[in-house]
Amino acid sequence: MKNSILKTHIILYVEDQERSTKFYSAVLEIKPRLNVPGMTEFELGDEIILGLMPYSSAEKLLGKNFKNKNLEKPIPKTELYLITDKPNTFHKRALENGAEEISPLLKRDWGHKAAYSIDFDGNILAFAEIIK
């Protein structure tokens, strides 16, 4: 049976859309394909879109009850794990643009070298390469 999913959109909820747009543009070294009030989108590949939606827009869309009742913003929230041939370069750009380092590039048990950081909104960024 053929997979019927045609495209994947990963949406990160952010406090400040403009700040996050600048951050992800600098880290990924790509310009958004869409940048309008309420949504920014980056094309990561033919079938993957990374979206940034401010909390205010998410609340309008989802209603006020989508928040965790015990935590305003749980940390960490999501992880964006990107495999690249230059993980240290991406990781360094993330740190230079305001991310906080969690772990430098290290060999991991699952056959990758990966570096971890966290953005302004509690989203984990992992830049990895496959160990050959």
C-alpha positions as CSV (number, residue, x, y, z in Angstrom):
1,M,0.0,0.0,0.0
2,K,1.4,3.4,-1.0
3,N,1.7,6.1,1.6
4,S,-1.0,8.7,1.1
5,I,0.7,11.5,3.0
6,L,1.8,13.9,0.4
7,K,3.6,16.6,2.4
8,T,4.5,17.1,6.1
9,H,4.2,20.3,8.0
10,I,5.9,20.6,11.3
11,I,4.6,23.7,13.2
12,L,6.4,25.2,16.2
13,Y,4.5,27.5,18.4
14,V,6.5,30.6,19.3
15,E,6.2,33.7,21.5
16,D,7.6,36.2,18.9
17,Q,7.1,35.3,15.3
18,E,9.5,37.9,14.0
19,R,12.3,37.0,16.3
20,S,11.9,33.2,15.6
21,T,11.7,33.9,11.8
22,K,15.1,35.7,12.0
23,F,16.5,33.0,14.2
24,Y,15.5,30.1,11.9
25,S,16.4,32.0,8.7
26,A,19.9,32.5,10.1
27,V,20.3,29.0,11.5
28,L,19.0,27.2,8.4
29,E,20.4,29.7,5.9
30,I,17.1,29.8,4.0
31,K,14.4,32.5,3.5
32,P,10.8,31.7,4.4
33,R,8.6,30.7,1.6
34,L,5.7,32.3,3.4
35,N,5.9,35.0,6.1
36,V,2.5,36.6,6.9
37,P,1.0,37.6,10.3
38,G,0.3,34.4,12.1
39,M,2.5,32.0,10.1
40,T,6.0,31.7,8.7
41,E,7.0,28.6,6.6
42,F,10.4,27.3,5.6
43,E,10.7,24.6,2.9
44,L,13.1,22.0,4.3
45,G,12.8,19.6,1.4
46,D,10.3,18.7,-1.3
47,E,7.9,17.2,1.2
48,I,8.7,18.9,4.6
49,I,7.6,22.4,5.7
50,L,8.7,23.9,9.0
51,G,6.1,26.4,10.3
52,L,6.3,29.0,13.0
53,M,3.0,30.1,14.5
54,P,2.8,32.6,17.4
55,Y,0.9,31.5,20.5
56,S,-1.7,34.3,19.9
57,S,-2.6,32.8,16.5
58,A,-2.6,29.2,17.9
59,E,-5.0,30.4,20.6
60,K,-7.3,31.9,18.0
61,L,-7.2,28.7,16.0
62,L,-7.3,26.1,18.9
63,G,-9.1,28.0,21.6
64,K,-7.8,29.0,25.1
65,N,-8.0,25.4,26.5
66,F,-5.0,24.1,24.5
67,K,-2.5,25.3,27.2
68,N,-1.2,23.0,29.9
69,K,-3.1,23.9,33.0
70,N,0.0,23.4,35.2
71,L,2.7,25.0,33.0
72,E,2.5,28.1,30.9
73,K,5.2,26.9,28.5
74,P,6.5,23.3,29.2
75,I,10.2,22.9,28.6
76,P,11.1,21.1,26.4
77,K,8.2,21.2,24.0
78,T,9.3,19.6,20.7
79,E,12.5,18.4,19.1
80,L,13.5,19.2,15.5
81,Y,16.0,16.6,14.5
82,L,17.8,17.4,11.3
83,I,20.3,15.2,9.6
84,T,22.9,17.1,7.7
85,D,26.5,16.8,6.4
86,K,27.5,19.8,8.5
87,P,25.9,19.4,12.0
88,N,28.5,21.5,13.7
89,T,28.0,24.4,11.3
90,F,24.2,24.4,12.0
91,H,24.7,24.0,15.7
92,K,27.2,26.9,15.8
93,R,24.8,29.2,13.9
94,A,22.0,28.3,16.4
95,L,24.2,29.3,19.3
96,E,25.4,32.5,17.6
97,N,21.8,33.4,17.1
98,G,20.6,33.0,20.7
99,A,20.0,29.3,21.2
100,E,21.4,27.7,24.4
101,E,23.6,24.7,24.1
102,I,22.4,21.5,25.7
103,S,25.2,19.2,24.2
104,P,28.0,19.6,21.7
105,L,28.4,17.3,18.8
106,L,29.0,13.8,20.2
107,K,28.7,10.3,19.1
108,R,25.4,8.8,20.1
109,D,24.3,5.2,20.7
110,W,22.0,5.1,17.7
111,G,24.7,5.6,15.1
112,H,24.7,9.4,14.7
113,K,26.8,12.3,15.9
114,A,24.4,14.9,17.2
115,A,24.6,18.3,18.8
116,Y,21.6,19.7,20.8
117,S,20.5,23.2,21.6
118,I,17.2,24.9,22.7
119,D,15.6,27.9,21.2
120,F,13.8,30.9,22.8
121,D,10.5,29.0,23.1
122,G,11.8,25.7,24.5
123,N,12.0,23.8,21.2
124,I,15.0,21.4,21.0
125,L,17.2,21.6,17.9
126,A,19.3,18.6,17.1
127,F,21.7,18.7,14.2
128,A,23.1,15.2,13.4
129,E,25.1,13.3,10.9
130,I,25.1,9.5,10.3
131,I,28.3,7.8,11.4
132,K,29.7,5.8,8.5
